[in-house]
Amino acid sequence: MKVDGIHYRSIWLNDDGWSVDIIDQTHLPHEFIIRSLRTVEAAAEAIAAMRVRGAPLIGATAAYGLALAMRAEPGDEALAQACDRLLATRPTASNLQWALGRMHPQLAELPPAQRAEAAYALAAALCDEDVAINDAIGEHGLEVIRGLWAGREGAAALHVLTHCNAGWLATVDWGTALAPVYKAHDAGIPVHVWVDETRPRNQGAALTAWELKAHGVAHDVIVDNAGGHLMQHGLVDLVITGTDRTVRSGDVCNKIGTYLKALAARDNRVPFYVCLPSPTIDWALRDGVAEIPIEERDPREVTAISGKTRGGDIQSVQLTPDGVSARNFAFDVTPARLVTGLITERGICEASERGLLGLFPEQAEVAA
């Protein structure tokens, strides 16, 4: 995608050929800052502090973090320690485990002297694969939007509601839930997006709105609790979200508040789709509510908020009375029964084990 007319991925190699550049998302939408990662610790901090976020981008950053570790010290102990350090950063997103689980065995089989070069090559391949996956998700999701638009004769626009940020900032490029929106816009379909603010970190208001504005897609930011009202009044044609982990039964884990949108969509007969890159599928788990670990983050994300003052300064202010406690659950699980369909790089399926195995039959043994 483009920023001020310049194409960017969300993560890339610096011109020096070894350090890793990222867009520091903690400064968006008010400042566009590129940060260079030079150590595995810097990569781990970027993931934990949400300088990078979104399951696919977390996986890509971990992959490059492992490459940075191998450049510094390619021994067996350093390899194991780097994997452990990166795995500890975010417990919910499955792409983190997927990326490291893919790289570690291949690197462990190589002599230490060959590991750094191989790690960089594997990380680059993983990033290219993510872009291809999201491009394909966009094409399949575009067909859903085309189908809905065909039944809206006389309508001014097709109204899509999304939650959190599942655009190109959450992936290496294109995005998951926003990829179909971008492709629909580029195809001339007048799509309009209701952007949930997505408290407590406001990824919708800060990141999704920033992306959509840059791409020229019509949108309005709404408070998180407005979605049900809009659906009741016929102002939402489609709900589409991403996912951080989906289990083999089709239960979907995504940013906190997604479950409530799915409930409102079901009550108002609004289609609820989830864009699902295959690395986000956890074939080892069946019951999302019982088995997916839900990250609980710093309560200060709930009790305070940052923003831009009239004078242009970025400041954080306290929202709650002194001494008030808070809990900050980062994700929730939407049961498969509430999901209209899963949009993957291989096509669209029902949210069930049968549906997923229909697209990914090679996982039948794992899912047995």
C-alpha positions in Angstrom: 0.0 0.0 0.0 1.1 3.6 -0.3 1.9 6.4 2.1 2.1 9.8 0.3 2.4 8.1 -3.0 5.3 5.8 -1.9 4.8 2.0 -1.6 5.5 0.5 1.7 5.3 -2.9 3.2 4.9 -2.9 7.0 8.3 -4.6 7.5 11.4 -4.6 5.3 15.2 -4.9 5.2 17.1 -1.7 5.7 19.5 -0.6 2.9 22.4 -2.0 5.1 21.1 -5.4 4.2 20.7 -6.8 7.7 18.8 -4.5 10.1 15.0 -4.6 9.9 12.8 -1.5 9.4 9.2 -1.2 10.7 6.5 1.4 10.8 6.2 2.2 14.5 2.4 2.0 14.9 2.4 3.4 18.4 2.9 6.9 16.7 0.1 6.6 14.2 -2.0 8.3 13.0 -0.3 11.6 14.0 3.3 10.7 13.2 4.8 8.4 10.5 8.0 7.0 12.1 10.2 4.3 10.8 12.2 2.4 13.4 15.1 0.1 12.8 15.4 -3.2 14.7 19.0 -4.4 15.1 18.7 -7.1 17.8 16.3 -9.9 18.7 15.5 -8.0 21.9 14.5 -5.0 19.8 12.2 -7.2 17.7 10.7 -8.8 20.9 10.1 -5.3 22.4 8.5 -4.1 19.2 6.0 -7.0 19.3 5.3 -6.7 23.0 4.9 -2.9 22.9 2.7 -3.2 19.8 5.0 -1.1 17.6 4.0 -3.9 15.3 0.7 -5.8 15.8 -1.7 -8.0 13.9 -1.2 -11.7 13.8 0.5 -11.9 10.4 2.9 -9.0 11.0 3.7 -10.4 14.5 4.8 -13.6 12.8 6.9 -11.8 10.2 8.6 -9.7 12.8 9.4 -12.8 14.9 10.9 -14.4 11.8 13.2 -11.4 11.2 13.9 -11.3 15.0 15.2 -14.8 14.7 17.4 -13.7 11.8 18.8 -10.9 13.8 19.6 -13.3 16.6 21.4 -15.7 14.3 23.5 -12.8 12.8 24.6 -12.0 16.4 25.2 -15.6 17.7 24.2 -18.6 15.6 24.8 -21.3 18.2 22.3 -23.9 19.4 21.8 -22.2 22.7 21.3 -18.8 21.1 18.8 -20.2 18.7 16.7 -21.8 21.5 16.9 -18.7 23.6 15.8 -16.4 20.8 12.8 -18.6 20.0 11.8 -18.6 23.7 12.2 -14.9 24.0 10.0 -14.2 20.9 7.4 -16.7 21.9 6.9 -15.0 25.2 5.9 -11.7 23.7 2.3 -12.3 22.7 0.4 -15.5 23.8 -2.7 -15.3 21.6 -1.7 -14.8 18.0 -1.0 -18.2 16.4 1.2 -16.8 13.6 3.9 -16.2 16.1 4.2 -19.9 16.9 3.7 -20.8 13.2 6.6 -18.6 12.0 9.0 -19.8 14.7 7.9 -23.4 14.4 8.6 -23.2 10.7 12.0 -21.6 11.0 13.5 -23.3 14.1 13.7 -26.9 12.7 15.2 -25.8 9.4 17.8 -23.6 11.1 18.6 -26.3 13.7 19.6 -28.7 11.0 22.2 -26.3 9.5 25.8 -25.7 10.7 25.9 -22.5 12.8 27.9 -20.7 10.1 25.0 -21.0 7.6 22.2 -20.1 9.9 22.1 -16.3 9.6 21.9 -16.3 5.8 19.3 -19.0 5.9 17.3 -17.2 8.5 17.1 -14.0 6.5 16.1 -16.0 3.4 13.3 -17.8 5.3 12.0 -14.6 6.8 11.9 -12.9 3.4 10.1 -15.9 2.0 7.6 -15.9 4.8 6.8 -12.2 4.2 6.3 -12.8 0.4 4.0 -15.7 1.3 2.0 -13.4 3.6 1.5 -10.9 0.8 0.4 -13.6 -1.6 -2.1 -15.0 1.0 -3.6 -11.6 1.7 -3.9 -10.8 -2.0 -5.8 -14.0 -2.6 -8.0 -13.4 0.5 -8.8 -10.0 -1.1 -9.9 -11.6 -4.4 -12.2 -14.2 -2.7 -13.6 -11.5 -0.4 -14.2 -9.3 -3.3 -16.7 -11.9 -4.7 -18.7 -11.7 -1.4 -18.9 -7.9 -1.8 -19.8 -8.1 -5.5 -22.6 -10.5 -4.6 -24.0 -8.2 -1.9 -23.7 -5.1 -4.1 -25.6 -6.9 -7.0 -28.6 -7.0 -4.7 -28.5 -3.3 -3.7 -30.0 -1.6 -6.8 -30.4 2.1 -6.2 -28.2 2.1 -3.1 -25.6 4.8 -2.8 -23.0 2.5 -1.2 -22.4 -0.9 0.3 -21.9 -0.4 4.0 -19.2 -2.6 5.7 -18.5 -2.6 9.4 -15.1 -3.8 10.7 -13.5 -4.1 14.1 -9.9 -3.4 15.1 -7.3 -3.1 12.3 -7.0 -5.9 9.8 -5.5 -3.8 7.1 -2.0 -3.7 5.6 -0.6 -2.4 8.9 -1.6 -5.7 10.5 0.1 -7.8 7.8 3.1 -7.4 5.5 0.8 -5.9 2.8 -2.8 -5.8 1.6 -4.3 -6.8 5.0 -6.9 -9.5 5.7 -10.4 -8.0 6.4 -9.5 -4.8 4.5 -8.1 -6.5 1.4 -11.5 -7.2 -0.1 -12.6 -3.6 0.7 -9.5 -2.2 -1.1 -10.1 -4.4 -4.1 -13.8 -3.5 -4.2 -13.0 0.2 -4.1 -10.4 -0.2 -6.8 -13.0 -2.2 -8.9 -15.4 0.8 -8.7 -17.8 -0.6 -6.1 -18.9 2.3 -3.9 -18.0 0.8 -0.5 -18.3 2.7 2.8 -16.7 1.4 6.0 -18.0 1.9 9.5 -14.8 1.9 11.6 -15.1 0.7 15.2 -12.8 2.8 17.3 -11.7 -0.4 19.1 -10.9 0.5 22.6 -8.7 0.4 24.5 -5.9 1.0 22.0 -8.1 2.5 19.3 -6.6 0.6 16.4 -9.7 1.3 14.4 -9.8 5.0 15.0 -6.1 5.4 14.7 -5.0 2.8 12.2 -7.9 1.6 10.1 -9.1 5.2 9.5 -5.6 6.3 8.6 -5.3 3.5 6.0 -8.7 4.0 4.5 -8.1 7.8 4.2 -4.8 7.2 2.5 -6.5 4.8 0.0 -9.5 7.1 -0.6 -12.1 4.7 0.8 -15.2 6.4 2.3 -15.5 5.7 6.0 -16.8 7.0 9.3 -15.3 6.2 12.8 -17.9 5.1 15.3 -17.8 4.2 19.0 -17.6 0.5 19.6 -21.1 0.2 20.9 -22.8 1.8 17.9 -22.6 -1.3 15.7 -25.8 -2.9 17.0 -27.7 0.4 16.5 -26.5 0.7 12.9 -27.5 -2.9 12.2 -31.0 -2.4 13.6 -31.6 0.5 11.2 -30.4 -1.3 8.1 -27.2 0.7 7.8 -24.8 -2.3 7.8 -24.7 -4.7 4.8 -21.7 -6.8 5.9 -19.5 -7.3 9.0 -16.0 -8.4 8.2 -13.1 -8.9 10.6 -9.7 -10.5 10.8 -8.6 -13.1 13.4 -5.6 -13.7 15.5 -6.3 -17.4 16.0 -9.0 -19.8 14.7 -9.3 -23.3 15.9 -10.2 -26.3 13.8 -13.9 -26.2 14.8 -14.2 -22.7 13.3 -14.2 -20.7 16.6 -12.6 -17.3 15.9 -10.4 -15.4 18.3 -10.1 -11.7 17.5 -9.8 -8.3 19.2 -12.0 -7.8 22.2 -15.5 -6.8 21.2 -15.7 -8.9 18.0 -18.0 -11.4 19.8 -20.5 -8.7 20.5 -20.5 -7.6 16.8 -21.2 -11.2 15.8 -24.2 -11.4 18.2 -25.6 -8.2 16.9 -25.1 -9.3 13.3 -26.9 -12.6 13.9 -29.8 -10.9 15.6 -30.2 -8.5 12.6 -29.5 -11.1 9.9 -26.3 -9.3 8.7 -23.6 -11.5 7.2 -20.6 -11.9 9.4 -17.4 -13.0 7.6 -13.9 -13.5 9.0 -10.8 -13.2 6.8 -8.6 -16.1 7.7 -5.0 -16.6 6.5 -4.1 -20.3 6.9 -1.1 -19.6 9.3 -3.7 -18.3 11.7 -5.5 -21.7 12.0 -4.5 -23.6 15.1 -5.2 -27.2 14.1 -4.2 -28.5 17.5 -7.2 -26.8 19.3 -10.9 -27.5 19.0 -12.7 -25.4 21.6 -11.8 -21.7 21.1 -13.5 -20.5 24.3 -11.9 -23.1 26.5 -8.5 -23.5 24.9 -7.2 -20.3 23.4 -5.1 -18.3 25.9 -6.4 -14.8 26.1 -3.8 -12.1 26.6 -4.4 -9.7 29.4 -2.5 -6.4 28.9 -1.5 -3.5 31.1 -4.6 -1.9 32.7 -3.2 1.5 32.0 -4.4 1.0 28.4 -7.9 1.1 29.9 -7.4 3.9 32.5 -5.6 6.3 30.2 -5.8 7.4 26.6 -3.4 9.3 24.3 -4.2 11.8 21.7 -3.2 15.0 19.9 -3.9 18.3 21.6 -5.1 21.4 19.8 -1.5 22.6 20.0 -0.3 19.6 18.2 1.4 17.8 21.1 0.8 14.1 21.7 -0.2 13.5 25.3 -1.6 10.8 27.5 -4.4 11.6 29.9 -6.0 9.6 32.7 -9.6 8.7 32.2 -10.5 7.1 35.6 -10.4 8.3 39.2 -7.1 7.8 41.1 -6.8 4.3 42.5 -9.4 2.7 40.4 -8.5 -0.8 39.2 -9.1 -2.1 35.7 -8.8 -5.3 33.7 -7.7 -5.3 30.1 -8.6 -8.5 28.2 -7.2 -8.1 24.7 -9.2 -10.7 22.8 -12.5 -12.6 22.8 -13.7 -15.7 21.0 -16.7 -15.8 18.5 -18.2 -19.3 18.3 -18.3 -20.8 14.9 -22.2 -20.8 14.9 -22.2 -17.0 14.6 -19.8 -16.9 11.6 -21.4 -16.8 8.2 -18.2 -17.9 6.5 -14.4 -17.9 6.6 -12.5 -16.2 3.7 -9.2 -17.9 3.2 -6.5 -17.8 0.5 -8.0 -21.0 -0.9 -11.6 -19.9 -1.0 -14.6 -19.4 1.3 -15.9 -22.1 3.6 -18.3 -22.6 6.5 -16.9 -22.0 9.9 -16.5 -25.7 10.9 -13.9 -28.4 10.9 -15.6 -29.9 7.8 -15.4 -26.6 6.0 -11.8 -25.9 6.9 -10.7 -29.4 5.9 -12.5 -29.1 2.6 -10.0 -26.3 1.8 -7.0 -27.7 3.7 -7.3 -31.5 3.3 -3.6 -32.0 4.1 -4.5 -31.1 7.7 -6.8 -34.0 8.2 -4.3 -36.1 10.1 -3.5 -33.2 12.4 -7.2 -32.5 13.0 -8.0 -36.2 13.7 
